[in-house]
Amino acid sequence: MVFQNPFDTLNPAMTIGRQIIRALEIFRVGKSEAERRNQMLELLDLVKLPRAFAERMPRQLSGGQKQRVGIARAFAGGAQIVVADEPVSALDVSVQAAVADLLMEIQRNEKTTLLFISHDLSIVRYLADRVMVMYLGHVVELGTTDQVFSPPYQPYTEALLSAVPIADTSVKKKHIVLDGDIPSAMNPPPGCPFQTRCGWKSQVPGGLCEKDVPPIRDVGDGHQVKCHLTEDALKEMEPVITFAAE
Ligand code: SF4
């Protein structure tokens, strides 16, 4: 696992090298201390940190460098799945792309499945092959990145996409304002989890959104959406983001 906050996940009293060796010990990698030390240095190479960093203390590293150590520890055991929980959100914007690129590069080379949890849809679009959108603990949409980022959307995904900040003035974006606060996941509303804030709810007859949790259904080619809207209503959805050339 790569944790969200690299500032709190390293032991401040242990050298970087020792902390990576500790992960190798826990994963039972290497037969001797010398072998593990060698693998620790190779892990520093993998995350593009100088080998001299093995002797440094966490306080001598920047946030991005600390997160690289977190990535080295996560990949220390030859994992088949690495869960990265908002791995770049605590970092300075200027280093976020470099750390995300590094994760992608290692994931491709090591053929690891990377489960990347994020609120930042620009990064999700950049690095994901498949996307799962969750709201109040429910999977509300699931599909390839292209499917999830183009209509039809589950209404929560549509609102999320409209909140992505885009600096390019040639890009047009629908502006969707959600009313109300996010309900507590401990005390979710009845029916559809998104029904207290959904702008499409009036299109579903019989107050169904307030009564029944919608089933997740296939809207084509494995693209799954959890919503009571009819196929015709889903087809009416327009792209949230359009480019001037389109
Ligand atoms: S089921 Fe109803 S409330 Fe839920 S997302 Fe669909 S339209 Fe909106």
Residues whose N, C-alpha, C, O or C-beta is under 5 A from the ligand:
A	BS01	SF4	P155 C192 F194 Q195 C198 W200 K201 V204 C209 P214 K226 C227 H228 L229
